[in-house]
Amino acid sequence: MTLSEVRRYAMALPEVSEAPHHQSTSFRVRGKIFVTAPPTQDYIHVFVSETAREQAIALYPSFVEKLFWGSKVWGIRVSLAAAKSNVVKGFIRAAWSTKAPKSLAASYSGEA
C-alpha cells in the first residue's frame, strides 16, 4: 500500500481534511487527528482504540506495531510496504469512527 492510497481512502470519508502536523501530514475529521504520515511515507500512525490496537498487533505482527509517544501507547504504526490494503482501510475507518462525532459516524455506512 502507498501513502497515495491512504490519502485517497481517508479523504473519501465524510468531513476529512488533510493538514500539516509538525513534519508529518495528518488526516482529521472536524479537526481531530486520526492518521498521521511522516515525510518518509514508509509508514502511517493510526489512532485506534486500545482494543483495536491489541487486536491489530495480534493479527498482523508483520506490519503493525505499537505506536509510542514517550512511554505512552497512542495507537499503531503500520508499515505500508508490507501492509494489506483492505486491512489498512479497516484501520483508517476505525480510527475515523472513534474521532468523528457520534452522529456523523452513525450516519455514515458507505464505503470510502
VOPA-810852 format. One record per residue (C-alpha): residue number from 0; residue in three letters; x, y negated, z. Coordinates in Angstrom, 3 decimals, m for minus. Last residue first. Layout:
VOPA-810852
+-----+--------+----------+----------+----------+
: num : residu :     east :    north :       up :
+-----+--------+----------+----------+----------+
: NUM :    ALA :        X :        Y :        Z :
...
+-----+--------+----------+----------+----------+
***
This chain:
VOPA-810852
+-----+--------+----------+----------+----------+
: num : residu :     east :    north :       up :
+-----+--------+----------+----------+----------+
: 111 :    ALA :  m14.986 :   m5.367 :    1.107 :
: 110 :    GLU :  m17.531 :   m2.651 :    1.683 :
: 109 :    GLY :  m20.897 :   m3.728 :    2.912 :
: 108 :    SER :  m22.447 :   m3.450 :    6.378 :
: 107 :    TYR :  m22.123 :   m7.014 :    7.523 :
: 106 :    SER :  m24.953 :   m8.275 :    9.730 :
: 105 :    ALA :  m23.606 :   m6.669 :   12.895 :
: 104 :    ALA :  m20.133 :   m8.164 :   12.392 :
: 103 :    LEU :  m21.622 :  m11.624 :   11.862 :
: 102 :    SER :  m23.917 :  m11.373 :   14.910 :
: 101 :    LYS :  m21.078 :  m10.053 :   17.086 :
: 100 :    PRO :  m18.808 :  m12.958 :   16.182 :
:  99 :    ALA :  m15.812 :  m11.616 :   14.288 :
:  98 :    LYS :  m12.688 :  m10.630 :   16.255 :
:  97 :    THR :  m13.529 :   m6.985 :   17.014 :
:  96 :    SER :  m15.104 :   m6.409 :   13.603 :
:  95 :    TRP :  m12.091 :   m7.879 :   11.780 :
:  94 :    ALA :   m9.790 :   m5.478 :   13.652 :
:  93 :    ALA :  m11.983 :   m2.502 :   12.717 :
:  92 :    ARG :  m12.119 :   m3.616 :    9.058 :
:  91 :    ILE :   m8.348 :   m4.009 :    8.945 :
:  90 :    PHE :   m7.790 :   m0.585 :   10.495 :
:  89 :    GLY :  m10.245 :    1.012 :    8.064 :
:  88 :    LYS :   m8.514 :   m0.700 :    5.144 :
:  87 :    VAL :   m5.230 :    0.718 :    6.423 :
:  86 :    VAL :   m6.710 :    4.232 :    6.403 :
:  85 :    ASN :   m8.073 :    3.869 :    2.861 :
:  84 :    SER :   m4.691 :    2.653 :    1.597 :
:  83 :    LYS :   m2.598 :    5.406 :    3.135 :
:  82 :    ALA :    0.541 :    3.950 :    4.681 :
:  81 :    ALA :    4.135 :    4.933 :    3.911 :
:  80 :    ALA :    5.243 :    1.747 :    2.156 :
:  79 :    LEU :    2.940 :   m0.423 :    4.287 :
:  78 :    SER :    4.469 :    0.391 :    7.673 :
:  77 :    VAL :    1.645 :   m0.450 :   10.067 :
:  76 :    ARG :    2.347 :   m2.158 :   13.387 :
:  75 :    ILE :   m0.496 :   m1.643 :   15.833 :
:  74 :    GLY :   m2.180 :   m3.726 :   18.502 :
:  73 :    TRP :   m1.229 :   m6.040 :   21.344 :
:  72 :    VAL :    0.989 :   m3.928 :   23.623 :
:  71 :    LYS :    2.513 :   m6.018 :   26.417 :
:  70 :    SER :    6.214 :   m5.937 :   27.367 :
:  69 :    GLY :    7.175 :   m8.832 :   25.140 :
:  68 :    TRP :    4.682 :   m8.769 :   22.324 :
:  67 :    PHE :    4.629 :   m5.102 :   21.388 :
:  66 :    LEU :    2.888 :   m3.495 :   18.423 :
:  65 :    LYS :    2.556 :    0.240 :   18.926 :
:  64 :    GLU :    3.382 :    2.404 :   15.925 :
:  63 :    VAL :    1.683 :    3.483 :   12.715 :
:  62 :    PHE :    3.262 :    4.884 :    9.522 :
:  61 :    SER :    4.365 :    8.472 :   10.198 :
:  60 :    PRO :    2.538 :    8.565 :   13.533 :
:  59 :    TYR :   m0.847 :    8.547 :   11.775 :
:  58 :    LEU :   m3.413 :   10.421 :   13.893 :
:  57 :    ALA :   m2.005 :    9.826 :   17.389 :
:  56 :    ILE :   m0.945 :    6.233 :   16.697 :
:  55 :    ALA :   m4.301 :    5.434 :   15.106 :
:  54 :    GLN :   m6.228 :    6.976 :   18.025 :
:  53 :    GLU :   m4.203 :    5.013 :   20.568 :
:  52 :    ARG :   m4.765 :    1.765 :   18.695 :
:  51 :    ALA :   m8.480 :    2.377 :   18.162 :
:  50 :    THR :   m8.950 :    2.907 :   21.907 :
:  49 :    GLU :   m6.832 :   m0.135 :   22.775 :
:  48 :    SER :   m8.837 :   m2.297 :   20.400 :
:  47 :    VAL :   m7.350 :   m3.416 :   17.094 :
:  46 :    PHE :   m5.054 :   m6.327 :   16.293 :
:  45 :    VAL :   m3.283 :   m5.255 :   13.121 :
:  44 :    HIS :    0.325 :   m6.207 :   12.509 :
:  43 :    ILE :    1.464 :   m5.657 :    8.948 :
:  42 :    TYR :    4.511 :   m4.001 :    7.429 :
:  41 :    ASP :    7.178 :   m4.354 :    4.786 :
:  40 :    GLN :    5.994 :   m7.780 :    3.587 :
:  39 :    THR :    9.385 :   m9.289 :    4.545 :
:  38 :    PRO :    7.645 :  m12.610 :    5.261 :
:  37 :    PRO :    5.812 :  m11.174 :    8.273 :
:  36 :    ALA :    2.180 :  m10.090 :    7.998 :
:  35 :    THR :   m0.547 :  m10.845 :   10.521 :
:  34 :    VAL :   m3.980 :   m9.273 :   10.981 :
:  33 :    PHE :   m6.983 :  m10.070 :   13.250 :
:  32 :    ILE :   m6.395 :  m13.739 :   14.031 :
:  31 :    LYS :   m9.386 :  m15.702 :   15.298 :
:  30 :    GLY :  m10.129 :  m18.963 :   13.464 :
:  29 :    ARG :  m13.620 :  m18.052 :   12.317 :
:  28 :    VAL :  m12.270 :  m14.761 :   10.997 :
:  27 :    ARG :   m8.547 :  m14.919 :   10.524 :
:  26 :    PHE :   m5.866 :  m13.408 :    8.323 :
:  25 :    SER :   m2.344 :  m14.445 :    9.180 :
:  24 :    THR :    0.850 :  m15.201 :    7.290 :
:  23 :    SER :    4.154 :  m14.991 :    9.052 :
:  22 :    GLN :    6.940 :  m17.447 :    9.891 :
:  21 :    HIS :    4.870 :  m19.033 :   12.698 :
:  20 :    HIS :    1.284 :  m18.177 :   11.751 :
:  19 :    PRO :    0.419 :  m19.567 :    8.320 :
:  18 :    ALA :   m3.223 :  m19.355 :    7.249 :
:  17 :    GLU :   m5.532 :  m16.970 :    5.422 :
:  16 :    SER :   m9.274 :  m17.296 :    5.804 :
:  15 :    VAL :  m11.996 :  m14.736 :    6.400 :
:  14 :    GLU :  m15.669 :  m15.697 :    6.623 :
:  13 :    PRO :  m17.015 :  m12.349 :    5.419 :
:  12 :    LEU :  m14.523 :   m9.643 :    4.365 :
:  11 :    ALA :  m13.170 :   m9.958 :    0.813 :
:  10 :    MET :  m10.109 :  m11.843 :    2.098 :
:   9 :    ALA :   m9.017 :   m8.811 :    4.106 :
:   8 :    TYR :   m9.225 :   m6.441 :    1.124 :
:   7 :    ARG :   m7.386 :   m8.694 :   m1.349 :
:   6 :    ARG :   m4.760 :   m9.636 :    1.240 :
:   5 :    VAL :   m4.078 :   m6.011 :    2.180 :
:   4 :    GLU :   m3.812 :   m5.111 :   m1.497 :
:   3 :    SER :   m1.354 :   m7.963 :   m2.072 :
:   2 :    LEU :    0.557 :   m6.892 :    1.040 :
:   1 :    THR :    1.159 :   m3.562 :   m0.635 :
:   0 :    MET :    0.000 :    0.000 :    0.000 :
+-----+--------+----------+----------+----------+
***
